[in-house]
Amino acid sequence: MANVDGAWDCVIKSPLGDQKAVLTVNSSGGSFTGTMTGAMGSMDIEDGKIDGDTISWKMNIKVPMPMTLDCTAKVDGDSITGSAGAGAFGSFPLTGSRQA
């Protein structure tokens, strides 16, 4: 299992432009808790799962409209790459790096 714990500086490339946020991951076995905090506020991680070097989670956003994002990302050392799925609006690339 990859070391997924820590704070990650992330960028989600959305139709509203690059959304910068800090993803905080606190693992416990095959699951994790945490938050994602950025310009649009702070959201709690829901249903955080770890499968090897892949993490997945959900977030309920309020801005620009209420919806649930389904996120998946692969951890490779101090880098993270994946996507944030926004239902009918499609999926947006997510990248990031672990804070030192």
C-alpha distances in whole Angstrom, upper triangle without the diagonal:
4,7,8,11,15,18,18,21,21,24,25,27,30,33,34,33,30,28,27,24,22,19,18,14,14,11,11,9,9,11,13,16,18,21,22,25,28,31,31,30,27,25,23,20,20,18,15,12,8,7,4,6,9,10,14,17,21,23,27,29,33,34,35,35,33,30,27,24,21,19,16,14,11,10,11,12,14,15,15,16,17,20,22,24,27,29,32,32,29,26,25,23,21,20,19,18,17,20,20
4,6,9,12,15,14,18,18,21,22,25,27,31,32,30,27,26,24,22,19,16,15,12,13,11,12,11,11,12,13,16,17,19,20,23,25,29,29,28,25,24,22,19,20,18,15,12,9,9,6,5,8,10,13,16,20,22,26,27,31,32,33,34,32,29,26,23,21,17,15,12,9,7,8,8,10,11,11,14,15,18,20,23,26,28,31,31,28,24,23,21,18,17,16,14,13,16,17
4,6,9,12,12,16,17,20,22,25,27,31,31,30,26,24,22,20,17,14,13,10,10,9,11,11,12,12,12,14,15,17,18,21,23,27,28,26,23,22,20,18,19,18,15,13,10,11,9,8,10,11,14,16,20,21,25,27,30,31,33,33,32,29,26,23,21,18,16,13,11,8,9,8,9,11,11,14,16,19,21,24,27,29,32,31,29,25,24,22,18,17,15,13,11,13,14
4,7,9,9,13,14,17,18,22,24,28,28,26,23,21,19,17,14,11,10,7,8,7,10,11,11,11,9,11,11,14,14,17,20,23,24,23,20,18,17,14,16,15,11,11,8,11,10,8,9,8,11,13,16,18,21,23,26,27,29,29,28,26,22,20,18,15,13,10,9,7,9,9,9,10,9,12,14,16,17,20,23,26,29,28,26,22,21,19,15,14,12,11,9,12,13
4,7,9,13,14,18,19,23,25,29,29,27,24,21,19,16,13,10,8,5,5,6,9,11,12,11,9,10,10,12,13,16,19,22,23,21,18,17,15,13,16,16,12,12,11,14,13,11,12,11,13,14,17,18,21,23,26,27,29,29,28,26,23,21,19,16,15,13,13,10,12,11,10,12,12,15,16,19,19,22,25,27,31,29,28,24,23,21,17,16,13,12,9,11,12
4,6,10,12,16,18,22,24,28,27,25,22,19,16,14,10,8,6,5,7,9,13,15,16,14,11,11,9,11,12,14,16,20,21,19,16,16,15,14,17,18,14,15,14,17,16,14,15,13,15,15,18,18,21,22,25,25,27,29,27,26,23,21,20,17,16,14,14,12,13,12,10,12,12,15,17,19,19,23,25,28,31,29,28,24,23,20,17,15,12,10,7,7,9
4,7,9,13,15,19,21,25,24,22,19,16,13,10,6,6,4,6,9,12,15,18,18,16,13,12,9,9,9,10,13,16,18,16,14,14,14,13,17,18,15,16,16,19,19,16,16,14,16,15,17,17,19,20,22,23,25,26,25,24,22,19,19,16,16,14,15,12,14,13,10,11,11,14,16,17,18,21,23,26,29,27,26,23,20,19,15,13,10,9,6,6,9
4,6,10,12,16,18,22,21,19,16,13,10,8,5,5,6,8,11,14,17,19,19,17,14,14,11,11,9,10,12,15,17,16,14,14,15,14,17,18,15,16,16,18,18,15,14,13,14,14,16,16,19,19,22,21,23,25,24,23,20,18,18,14,14,12,12,10,12,12,9,8,8,11,13,14,15,19,21,24,27,25,23,20,17,15,11,9,6,5,4,6,9
4,7,10,13,16,19,18,16,12,11,7,6,5,7,9,11,15,17,21,23,22,20,17,17,14,12,10,10,10,13,15,15,14,15,16,15,19,21,18,19,19,21,21,18,17,15,17,16,18,17,19,18,21,20,21,23,23,22,21,18,18,15,15,13,14,13,14,14,10,10,9,11,13,14,15,19,20,24,26,24,22,19,16,14,10,8,5,5,6,6,10
4,7,10,12,16,15,13,10,8,6,5,6,7,10,12,16,18,22,23,22,20,17,17,14,12,9,10,9,12,14,14,14,14,15,14,18,19,17,18,18,20,20,17,16,14,15,15,15,14,17,16,19,18,19,21,21,20,18,15,15,12,13,11,13,12,14,15,12,10,8,9,10,11,11,15,17,20,23,20,19,15,12,10,7,6,4,7,9,10,14
4,6,9,13,12,10,6,5,5,6,9,10,14,16,19,21,25,26,25,23,20,19,17,15,11,11,10,11,13,14,15,15,17,16,19,21,19,20,20,22,23,19,17,16,16,16,16,15,17,16,18,16,17,19,20,19,18,14,15,13,14,12,14,15,16,17,15,12,10,10,10,10,10,14,15,19,21,18,16,13,10,8,6,5,6,9,12,13,17
4,6,10,10,8,6,5,7,8,11,11,15,17,21,22,25,27,24,22,20,20,17,15,11,12,11,12,12,14,15,14,17,16,18,20,18,20,20,22,23,20,17,16,15,14,14,13,15,13,16,14,14,16,17,16,15,11,13,10,12,12,14,16,18,19,17,14,12,10,9,8,7,10,12,15,17,14,13,10,6,6,4,7,9,12,15,17,20
4,7,8,6,5,6,9,11,14,15,19,20,24,26,29,30,28,26,24,23,21,19,15,16,13,14,14,17,18,18,20,19,21,23,21,23,23,24,25,22,20,19,18,18,17,16,17,15,18,15,15,17,18,17,16,13,15,13,14,14,17,18,20,22,20,16,14,12,11,9,9,11,12,15,16,13,12,9,6,6,7,9,11,15,18,20,23
4,5,5,6,7,10,13,16,16,20,22,26,27,30,31,29,27,25,24,22,19,15,16,14,13,13,16,17,17,20,19,21,22,22,23,24,26,27,24,22,20,18,18,16,15,16,13,15,13,11,13,15,14,14,12,14,13,15,16,19,21,23,25,23,20,17,15,13,10,9,10,10,13,13,10,10,9,6,8,9,12,15,18,21,22,26
4,5,8,10,13,16,19,20,24,26,29,31,34,35,32,30,28,27,25,22,19,19,16,15,14,18,20,20,22,22,24,25,25,27,28,29,31,28,25,24,22,21,19,18,18,15,16,13,11,13,16,15,16,14,16,16,19,19,22,25,26,29,27,23,21,18,16,14,12,12,11,14,13,9,10,10,8,11,13,16,18,22,25,26,30
4,7,8,12,14,18,19,23,25,29,31,34,35,33,30,28,27,24,21,17,17,14,12,12,15,18,18,21,22,23,26,25,28,29,30,32,29,26,25,23,22,20,17,17,14,14,11,9,12,15,15,17,15,18,18,20,21,24,25,27,29,27,24,21,20,18,15,14,14,13,16,16,12,13,13,11,13,14,16,18,22,24,25,28
4,6,9,13,16,18,22,24,28,30,33,35,33,30,28,27,24,21,17,16,13,12,12,16,18,19,22,22,24,26,26,27,28,30,31,28,25,24,23,22,21,19,19,16,17,14,12,15,18,18,19,16,19,18,20,20,22,24,25,27,24,21,19,18,17,15,14,15,15,18,18,14,15,14,11,12,12,14,16,19,22,22,26
4,6,10,13,15,19,21,25,27,30,32,30,28,25,24,21,18,15,14,11,11,12,15,16,17,20,20,23,25,23,25,26,27,28,25,23,21,21,20,19,17,18,16,17,14,14,17,19,18,18,16,18,16,18,17,20,20,22,23,20,18,16,15,15,13,13,15,15,19,19,16,15,14,10,10,10,11,12,15,18,19,22
4,7,10,12,16,18,22,24,28,29,28,25,22,21,18,15,11,10,7,8,8,11,13,14,17,17,19,22,21,23,24,26,27,24,21,20,19,17,16,14,15,13,14,12,12,15,16,16,16,13,16,14,16,16,19,19,21,23,20,17,15,15,14,13,11,14,14,18,19,16,16,14,10,11,9,11,11,14,17,17,21
4,7,10,13,16,20,22,26,28,26,24,21,20,16,13,10,9,6,7,9,11,12,13,16,16,19,22,20,22,23,25,26,22,21,19,18,17,17,15,16,14,16,14,15,18,19,18,18,15,17,15,17,16,18,18,20,20,17,15,14,14,14,14,13,16,17,20,22,19,19,16,13,12,10,10,9,12,14,14,17
4,6,10,13,16,19,22,25,24,21,18,16,13,10,6,5,4,7,9,9,9,10,13,13,16,19,17,20,20,23,24,21,19,17,16,15,15,13,15,13,15,14,15,18,18,17,16,14,16,14,15,15,17,17,19,19,16,15,13,14,14,14,13,16,17,20,23,20,20,17,14,13,10,10,9,11,12,12,16
4,6,10,13,16,20,22,21,19,15,14,10,8,5,5,6,10,12,11,9,10,12,12,16,18,16,18,18,21,22,19,18,15,16,14,15,13,16,15,17,17,19,20,20,19,18,16,17,14,15,14,16,15,17,17,14,13,12,14,15,15,14,18,19,22,25,23,22,19,16,15,12,11,9,10,9,9,13
4,6,10,13,16,18,18,15,12,10,7,6,4,7,9,13,13,12,10,10,10,9,13,14,12,14,15,18,18,16,14,12,12,11,12,11,14,14,17,17,19,20,20,18,16,14,14,11,12,11,13,13,15,16,13,12,11,12,13,13,13,16,17,21,24,22,21,18,16,15,11,11,9,10,9,10,14
4,7,10,13,16,16,13,10,8,5,5,6,8,11,15,16,14,11,11,10,9,12,14,11,14,14,17,18,16,15,12,13,12,13,13,16,16,19,20,22,23,22,21,18,16,16,14,14,13,15,13,16,16,13,14,12,15,16,16,16,19,20,23,27,25,24,21,19,18,14,14,12,12,10,10,13
4,6,10,12,12,10,6,6,5,7,9,12,15,19,19,17,14,12,11,9,11,12,9,11,11,14,15,13,12,10,11,11,13,13,17,18,21,22,24,25,23,21,19,17,16,13,13,12,13,12,15,14,13,14,12,15,15,16,16,19,21,24,27,26,25,21,20,19,15,15,13,13,10,12,14
4,7,10,11,9,5,5,6,9,12,15,18,22,22,19,16,15,12,10,12,13,10,11,11,14,15,14,14,12,13,12,15,15,19,20,23,25,27,27,25,24,21,19,18,16,16,15,16,14,17,16,15,16,15,18,18,20,19,22,24,26,30,29,28,25,24,22,19,19,16,16,13,14,16
4,6,7,6,4,7,9,12,15,18,21,25,24,22,19,17,14,12,13,12,9,9,8,11,12,12,12,10,12,12,15,17,20,22,25,27,29,29,27,25,22,20,18,16,15,15,15,13,16,16,16,17,15,18,18,20,20,22,24,26,30,30,28,25,24,23,20,19,18,17,15,16,18
4,6,5,6,8,11,15,18,21,24,28,27,25,21,19,16,14,14,12,10,10,9,12,13,14,14,12,14,14,17,19,22,24,28,30,32,31,29,27,23,22,20,19,18,17,17,16,19,19,19,20,19,21,21,23,22,24,27,28,32,32,30,27,27,26,23,23,21,21,18,20,21
4,6,8,11,14,18,20,24,27,30,30,28,24,22,19,16,16,13,11,9,8,10,11,13,13,12,14,15,18,20,24,26,30,32,34,33,31,28,24,23,21,19,17,17,17,16,18,18,20,21,19,21,21,23,23,25,27,29,32,32,31,28,28,27,24,24,23,22,20,22,23
4,7,11,14,17,19,23,26,29,29,27,23,21,18,14,14,11,9,6,5,7,9,11,10,9,11,12,15,18,21,24,28,30,32,31,28,26,22,20,18,16,14,15,14,14,17,18,19,20,18,19,18,20,20,22,24,25,29,29,27,25,25,24,22,22,21,21,20,22,24
4,7,11,14,16,20,23,26,25,23,20,17,14,11,10,8,5,4,5,9,11,12,11,9,9,9,12,15,18,21,24,27,28,28,25,22,19,18,15,14,13,14,15,14,18,19,19,19,17,18,18,19,18,20,22,23,27,27,26,23,23,22,20,21,20,20,19,21,23
4,7,10,13,16,19,23,22,20,17,14,11,8,9,8,5,6,7,11,13,13,12,9,9,9,11,13,16,19,22,24,26,26,23,21,18,16,15,13,13,13,14,14,17,18,17,18,16,17,17,18,17,19,21,23,27,26,25,22,22,21,18,19,18,18,16,18,20
4,7,10,13,17,20,20,17,13,11,8,6,7,8,6,9,11,14,16,16,15,11,11,9,11,11,14,16,20,22,24,24,21,19,16,16,15,14,14,15,16,16,19,20,19,19,17,19,18,18,17,19,20,22,26,26,25,22,22,21,18,19,18,18,16,17,20
4,7,10,14,17,16,14,10,9,6,5,8,10,8,11,13,17,18,17,16,12,12,10,11,10,13,15,18,19,22,22,20,19,16,15,15,13,15,15,17,16,19,19,18,18,16,18,17,17,16,18,20,22,26,25,24,22,21,20,17,17,16,16,14,15,18
4,6,10,13,13,10,7,6,4,5,9,12,10,14,15,19,21,19,17,14,13,10,10,9,11,12,15,16,18,19,17,16,14,13,14,13,15,15,17,17,20,20,18,18,16,17,17,16,15,17,18,21,24,23,22,20,19,19,15,16,15,16,14,15,18
4,7,10,10,8,6,5,7,7,11,14,12,15,17,20,21,19,17,14,13,11,10,8,11,10,13,14,16,17,16,15,13,12,13,11,14,14,16,16,19,20,17,16,14,15,15,14,12,15,16,19,22,20,20,17,16,16,12,13,12,14,13,14,17
4,7,8,6,4,6,9,10,14,17,16,19,20,23,25,22,21,17,17,14,14,11,12,11,13,13,15,17,16,16,15,14,16,15,17,17,19,19,22,22,19,18,16,18,17,17,15,17,18,21,24,21,22,19,17,17,14,15,13,15,15,14,17
4,5,5,6,9,12,13,17,20,19,22,23,26,27,24,22,20,19,17,16,13,14,11,13,11,13,16,16,16,16,15,17,16,18,18,21,20,23,23,20,19,17,18,18,17,15,17,17,21,23,20,21,19,16,16,14,14,13,15,16,15,18
4,6,8,11,15,17,20,23,22,25,26,29,30,28,26,23,22,20,18,15,15,12,12,10,12,15,16,17,17,16,19,18,21,21,24,24,26,26,23,22,20,20,20,19,17,19,18,22,23,20,21,20,17,18,16,17,16,18,19,18,21
4,7,9,13,15,17,21,21,24,26,28,30,28,25,22,21,18,16,12,12,9,8,6,8,11,12,13,14,14,17,17,20,21,24,24,27,28,25,23,21,21,20,18,15,17,16,19,21,18,19,18,16,18,16,18,18,20,21,20,24
4,7,10,13,16,19,19,23,25,28,29,27,25,22,20,17,15,12,11,9,9,9,11,13,13,14,15,14,17,17,20,21,24,24,27,27,24,23,21,22,21,19,16,18,17,20,23,20,22,20,19,20,17,19,18,20,20,19,23
4,7,10,13,16,16,19,21,25,27,25,22,19,18,15,13,10,10,9,10,11,14,15,14,14,14,14,16,16,18,19,22,22,25,25,23,22,20,20,20,18,16,18,17,20,23,21,22,20,19,19,17,18,17,19,18,18,21
4,6,9,13,13,16,19,22,24,23,20,17,15,11,10,6,7,7,9,11,14,14,12,12,11,11,13,13,16,17,20,21,24,25,23,21,19,19,18,17,14,16,15,18,21,20,20,18,18,18,16,18,17,19,19,19,22
4,6,10,10,14,16,20,22,21,19,15,13,10,9,7,8,10,12,14,17,17,14,14,12,12,13,13,15,17,20,20,23,24,22,21,19,20,18,17,15,16,17,19,22,21,22,20,19,20,17,19,18,20,19,19,22
4,7,6,10,13,16,19,18,15,11,10,6,6,6,8,11,14,16,18,18,15,14,11,10,10,10,12,14,16,17,20,21,20,19,16,17,16,15,13,14,15,17,21,20,20,18,18,18,15,17,17,18,17,18,22
4,6,9,13,16,19,18,16,12,9,6,5,6,8,12,15,17,19,18,15,13,10,10,10,10,12,15,17,18,22,24,23,22,19,19,17,16,14,14,15,16,20,20,20,18,19,19,17,19,19,21,20,22,25
4,6,10,13,16,16,14,10,8,5,6,9,11,15,18,21,22,21,18,15,12,12,10,10,12,14,16,18,21,23,23,22,19,19,17,16,14,15,16,17,21,21,20,19,19,20,18,20,20,22,21,23,26
4,7,10,13,13,11,7,6,4,7,10,13,16,19,21,23,22,20,17,14,12,10,9,10,11,13,14,18,19,19,18,15,16,14,15,14,15,17,18,22,22,21,18,19,18,16,18,17,19,18,20,23
4,7,10,11,8,6,5,6,10,13,16,19,23,25,26,25,23,20,16,15,12,10,9,11,12,13,16,18,19,18,15,16,14,15,15,16,18,19,23,23,22,19,20,19,17,18,18,19,18,21,23
4,6,7,6,5,7,9,13,16,19,22,25,27,29,28,26,23,19,17,14,12,10,10,10,10,13,15,16,16,13,14,14,15,16,18,21,22,25,25,23,20,20,19,17,17,17,18,17,20,22
4,6,5,6,8,12,15,18,22,24,28,30,31,30,28,25,21,19,16,14,11,10,9,11,13,15,17,16,14,15,14,16,17,18,22,23,26,26,24,21,21,20,18,18,19,19,19,22,24
4,6,8,11,14,18,21,25,27,31,32,33,33,31,28,24,22,18,16,12,11,9,9,11,13,15,15,13,14,14,17,19,21,24,25,29,28,26,22,22,20,19,18,18,18,17,21,22
4,7,10,14,17,20,24,25,29,30,31,31,30,27,23,20,17,14,11,8,6,5,7,9,12,11,10,11,12,15,17,19,23,24,27,27,24,20,20,18,15,15,15,14,14,18,19
4,7,10,14,17,20,22,26,27,28,28,26,23,20,17,14,11,7,6,4,6,9,12,13,12,9,10,9,12,14,15,19,20,24,23,20,17,17,15,13,13,14,15,15,18,21
4,7,11,13,17,19,23,24,25,25,23,20,17,14,11,8,6,5,6,8,11,13,14,13,10,10,9,11,12,14,17,19,22,22,19,16,16,15,12,13,13,14,14,17,20
4,7,10,14,16,20,21,22,22,20,17,13,11,8,5,4,6,9,11,15,17,17,15,12,12,9,10,10,11,14,15,19,19,17,14,14,14,12,14,15,16,17,19,22
4,7,10,13,17,18,20,19,17,14,10,8,6,5,7,9,12,14,17,19,19,17,14,14,11,11,9,10,13,14,18,18,16,14,15,15,13,15,16,18,18,20,23
4,7,10,13,15,17,16,13,10,7,5,5,6,9,12,15,17,21,23,22,20,16,16,13,11,9,9,10,12,16,16,15,13,14,15,14,16,17,20,20,22,25
4,6,10,12,14,13,10,8,6,5,7,8,11,14,17,19,22,24,22,21,17,17,15,13,9,10,10,12,16,15,15,14,14,15,14,16,17,20,20,21,25
4,7,10,12,10,7,6,4,6,9,11,15,17,21,22,26,28,26,24,21,20,18,15,12,12,10,12,15,15,16,15,16,18,16,19,20,23,23,24,28
4,6,8,7,5,6,6,7,11,12,16,18,22,23,27,28,26,24,21,20,18,15,12,12,10,13,15,14,15,15,15,17,16,19,19,22,23,24,27
4,6,5,4,7,9,11,14,16,20,22,26,27,30,32,29,27,24,24,22,19,15,15,13,15,16,15,17,17,17,20,19,22,22,25,26,26,30
3,5,6,9,11,12,16,17,20,22,26,27,30,31,29,27,24,23,21,18,15,15,12,15,16,14,16,17,16,18,18,21,21,24,25,26,29
4,7,9,12,12,16,18,21,23,27,28,31,33,30,28,25,24,22,18,15,15,12,14,15,12,15,16,15,18,18,21,22,25,27,27,31
4,6,10,11,15,17,21,23,27,29,32,34,32,29,26,25,22,19,15,14,11,12,13,12,15,16,16,19,19,23,24,27,29,29,33
4,7,10,13,16,20,22,26,28,31,33,31,29,26,24,22,19,15,14,11,12,13,13,15,16,17,20,20,23,24,27,28,29,33
4,7,10,13,16,19,23,25,29,31,29,27,23,22,19,16,12,10,7,8,10,10,12,13,14,17,17,21,22,26,27,28,32
4,7,10,13,16,20,22,26,28,27,24,21,19,16,13,10,8,7,8,11,11,12,12,13,16,16,19,21,24,24,26,30
4,6,10,13,17,19,22,24,23,21,17,16,13,10,6,5,5,7,11,10,10,9,10,12,12,15,17,20,21,23,27
4,7,10,14,17,20,23,22,19,16,14,11,8,6,5,7,8,12,12,11,9,10,12,12,15,17,20,21,23,27
4,7,11,13,16,19,18,16,12,10,7,6,4,6,9,11,14,14,12,9,9,10,9,11,13,16,17,20,23
4,7,10,13,16,16,14,10,8,5,6,7,8,12,14,17,16,14,10,11,10,9,11,13,15,16,19,22
4,7,10,13,13,10,6,5,4,6,9,11,15,17,20,19,16,12,12,10,8,8,10,12,13,16,19
4,6,10,11,8,6,5,6,10,12,15,18,20,23,22,19,15,15,12,10,10,10,11,13,16,19
4,6,7,6,5,7,9,12,15,18,21,23,26,25,22,19,17,14,12,10,9,9,10,13,15
4,6,5,6,8,11,15,18,21,24,26,29,28,25,21,19,16,14,11,10,10,10,14,15
4,6,8,11,14,18,20,24,27,29,32,30,28,24,22,19,16,13,11,9,9,12,12
4,7,10,14,17,19,23,26,29,31,29,27,23,21,17,14,11,8,6,5,8,9
4,7,10,14,16,20,23,25,28,26,23,20,17,14,11,8,6,4,6,10,12
4,7,10,13,16,19,22,24,23,20,16,14,11,8,6,5,6,8,11,14
4,7,10,13,17,19,22,20,17,13,11,8,6,4,7,9,11,15,18
4,7,10,13,16,18,16,14,10,9,6,5,6,9,12,14,17,21
4,6,10,12,14,13,10,6,5,4,5,8,11,14,17,20,23
4,6,9,12,10,9,5,5,6,6,10,13,16,18,20,24
4,6,9,8,6,4,6,9,10,14,16,20,22,24,28
4,6,5,5,6,8,11,12,16,19,22,24,26,30
4,5,6,8,11,14,16,19,22,26,27,30,33
4,5,9,12,15,18,21,24,28,30,32,36
4,7,9,13,15,19,22,26,28,30,34
4,7,10,13,17,20,24,26,28,32
4,7,9,13,16,20,22,25,29
4,7,10,13,17,20,22,26
4,7,10,14,17,19,23
4,7,11,13,16,19
4,7,11,13,16
4,7,9,13
4,6,9
4,6
4
